[in-house]
């Protein structure tokens, strides 16, 4: 049976559309603060990974 090529989900995740890169305003409404960047999160949570 021939393989049917399919677009890998990771391929579409690798190049998100501009609208998909926007953070929802829900984050600020739910948590009462602006969302953190991944770098901010990583710095705050580095200790358990060391």
NORQUIKA-V330664 format. One record per helix or strand of 2 or more residues. SS is the DSSP state (A for helix, B for strand). FROM is the first residue (numbers start at 1). LEN is the number of residues. If there is no record, write none. Layout:
BEGIN
SS:FROM:LEN, SS:FROM:LEN
END
This chain:
BEGIN
A:9:6, A:18:4, A:26:6, A:38:7, A:47:3
END
